[in-house]
Each structure stands twice: as structure tokens, then as C-alpha cells.
Amino acid sequence: MSKWAVTFVDDHGVQDTEYFECARQPDLEQAARLIRAKLLPVPATLDLNDLEGRTSEPTVKSLKDQNSIRILTITPSP
């Protein structure tokens, strides 16, 4: 598995990077799920039924709208 660096801006406006192992580069929605599980473990267990099907990338939208977390980049980690 490859290691990927997901760089994001948190709810305080601070840029941070988390590292995850995935077989291939995660897309924006997959990265949002990984970030949510790491930073917000309780909300990560909740269902996004109200957003799924109505919007593309519901986890990305949820992180941005409810938690002010915005993913900037997804790059290979050395």
C-alpha cells in the first residue's frame, strides 16, 4: 500500500496534513471520509442519507459546511 498525504485547512484556519495508507490515490470524497474518521470519529459513524443522492461528494460538503474543514491537496507521501 502507498502512503498519501492529505493536506487540509481545519476549523481554526490552520493548515495541517494527515497521512493515510491506500492502495491507490484517494479521490476527494475518499479523503474526506478518512479525515472525518480521524478528526471527528463520532460524526463519522452517522449516516449522510440526507445528502447522498442529492449532492456529489456528500462528505466533502458536510466537512466544509458543518466543520469548516477544506481539503487542499492529496499527494504521495515520501
Rosetta silent file (secondary structure, phi, psi, omega in degrees, C-alpha in Angstrom):
SEQUENCE: MSKWAVTFVDDHGVQDTEYFECARQPDLEQAARLIRAKLLPVPATLDLNDLEGRTSEPTVKSLKDQNSIRILTITPSP
SCORE:     score description
SCORE:     0.000 S_00000001
   1 L     0.000  145.242  177.882    0.000    0.000    0.000 S_00000001
   2 E   -92.435  154.515  177.765    1.093    3.523   -0.727 S_00000001
   3 E  -101.887  135.595 -177.107    1.085    6.325    1.791 S_00000001
   4 E  -123.839  139.437  177.178   -0.791    9.529    0.916 S_00000001
   5 E  -100.355  122.262  177.494   -0.595   12.995    2.445 S_00000001
   6 E  -109.151  112.489 -179.279   -3.924   14.799    2.683 S_00000001
   7 E   -98.512  134.267 -175.782   -3.428   18.500    3.340 S_00000001
   8 E  -147.331  165.929  173.612   -6.397   20.455    4.623 S_00000001
   9 E  -107.139  126.313 -177.100   -7.429   23.621    6.441 S_00000001
  10 L   -85.771 -174.880 -175.620   -9.114   22.922    9.771 S_00000001
  11 L   -68.885   -9.836  176.553  -11.895   24.804   11.523 S_00000001
  12 L  -101.006    3.627 -179.421   -9.380   27.267   13.017 S_00000001
  13 L    81.424   13.408 -178.692   -7.912   28.162    9.632 S_00000001
  14 L   -95.856  131.337  177.824   -4.732   26.222   10.320 S_00000001
  15 E   -79.385  134.159 -177.809   -3.248   24.128    7.517 S_00000001
  16 E  -141.506  163.359  178.437   -2.499   20.547    8.585 S_00000001
  17 E  -132.774  133.882  173.425   -1.556   17.233    6.955 S_00000001
  18 E  -118.230  150.126 -177.249   -2.684   13.717    7.827 S_00000001
  19 E  -115.241  135.892 -178.227   -1.174   10.565    6.335 S_00000001
  20 E  -135.857  148.895  174.956   -3.148    7.526    5.199 S_00000001
  21 E   -99.951  125.642  178.683   -2.300    4.215    3.561 S_00000001
  22 E  -142.764  152.725  179.496   -4.369    3.362    0.488 S_00000001
  23 L   -63.634  -39.055  177.256   -3.815    1.066   -2.481 S_00000001
  24 L  -139.331  169.930 -175.979   -4.223    3.989   -4.887 S_00000001
  25 L   -58.920  125.139  178.938   -4.618    7.750   -4.598 S_00000001
  26 L   -71.086  146.342  174.502   -7.884    8.567   -2.835 S_00000001
  27 L   -81.521 -178.996 -175.691  -10.276   10.927   -4.580 S_00000001
  28 H   -59.999  -42.212 -179.453  -11.663   13.970   -2.777 S_00000001
  29 H   -66.767  -42.630  178.299  -14.654   12.092   -1.293 S_00000001
  30 H   -63.965  -42.111  178.397  -12.496    9.205   -0.040 S_00000001
  31 H   -63.135  -39.226  178.311  -10.022   11.664    1.500 S_00000001
  32 H   -63.164  -40.136  177.812  -12.894   13.499    3.205 S_00000001
  33 H   -64.225  -41.142  179.263  -14.110   10.219    4.734 S_00000001
  34 H   -64.942  -44.559  178.817  -10.589    9.442    6.005 S_00000001
  35 H   -63.187  -45.709 -178.857  -10.184   12.930    7.504 S_00000001
  36 H   -60.975  -42.670  179.929  -13.642   12.804    9.090 S_00000001
  37 H   -63.911  -35.391 -178.276  -12.928    9.394   10.653 S_00000001
  38 H   -79.006  -44.780 -174.702   -9.637   10.633   12.107 S_00000001
  39 H   -89.609  -30.328 -175.312  -10.704   14.083   13.316 S_00000001
  40 L  -131.432   69.747 -172.844  -14.389   13.536   14.034 S_00000001
  41 H   -61.471  -34.793 -179.369  -14.841    9.871   14.988 S_00000001
  42 H   -71.311  -51.401  177.374  -18.379   10.218   16.377 S_00000001
  43 H   -62.070  -24.333 -179.945  -19.868   12.121   13.395 S_00000001
  44 H   -64.353  -23.387 -179.877  -18.068    9.686   11.091 S_00000001
  45 L   -84.000  -12.473 -178.228  -20.437    6.966   12.280 S_00000001
  46 L   -77.635  151.866 -179.808  -23.525    8.992   11.326 S_00000001
  47 L   -85.325  139.970  178.058  -25.342    8.386    8.073 S_00000001
  48 L  -101.760   34.472 -177.079  -25.358   11.109    5.414 S_00000001
  49 L   -53.664  -35.409 -178.108  -28.636    9.943    3.864 S_00000001
  50 L   -68.070  -21.245  179.407  -29.967   13.473    3.643 S_00000001
  51 L  -101.521  -32.112 -176.998  -27.049   14.449    1.395 S_00000001
  52 E   -63.541  132.547 -179.897  -26.412   11.235   -0.527 S_00000001
  53 L    88.725  -22.575  179.302  -28.040   11.283   -3.926 S_00000001
  54 L   -98.289  -21.279 -178.853  -28.782   14.995   -3.701 S_00000001
  55 E  -143.524  146.521  173.877  -25.216   16.213   -3.939 S_00000001
  56 L   -77.419  148.275  179.282  -21.981   14.887   -5.300 S_00000001
  57 L    53.359   63.272 -177.344  -19.312   14.294   -2.650 S_00000001
  58 H   -62.434  -32.995 -179.575  -21.590   14.499    0.416 S_00000001
  59 H   -70.320  -38.918  176.811  -18.738   14.003    2.903 S_00000001
  60 H   -59.946  -46.853 -179.655  -16.751   16.864    1.365 S_00000001
  61 H   -62.924  -43.423 -179.929  -19.824   19.104    1.623 S_00000001
  62 H   -62.696  -45.893  179.159  -20.518   18.032    5.209 S_00000001
  63 H   -60.280  -42.593 -177.614  -16.934   18.697    6.338 S_00000001
  64 H   -71.096  -49.485 -175.151  -16.938   22.123    4.743 S_00000001
  65 H   -72.314  -41.135 -173.807  -20.431   23.266    5.767 S_00000001
  66 H   -95.885  -26.447 -174.676  -20.613   21.798    9.268 S_00000001
  67 H  -124.128    1.364  179.136  -16.975   21.678   10.383 S_00000001
  68 L    55.172   35.308  177.382  -15.211   24.312    8.222 S_00000001
  69 L  -106.881  126.223 -177.425  -12.666   21.712    7.058 S_00000001
  70 E  -126.591  124.602 -179.912  -11.482   22.075    3.460 S_00000001
  71 E   -80.741  130.924 -178.349   -9.163   19.624    1.712 S_00000001
  72 E   -97.475  -52.472 -176.835   -6.417   21.328   -0.288 S_00000001
  73 E  -144.619  157.142  172.761   -4.273   18.561   -1.762 S_00000001
  74 E  -131.419  111.973 -174.757   -3.797   14.799   -1.906 S_00000001
  75 E  -131.991  156.816  174.606   -0.203   13.864   -2.724 S_00000001
  76 E   -64.048  141.445  178.655    2.053   10.807   -2.433 S_00000001
  77 L   -96.468  139.220 -179.680    3.957   10.729    0.830 S_00000001
  78 L   -66.358    0.000    0.000    7.702   10.080    0.761 S_00000001
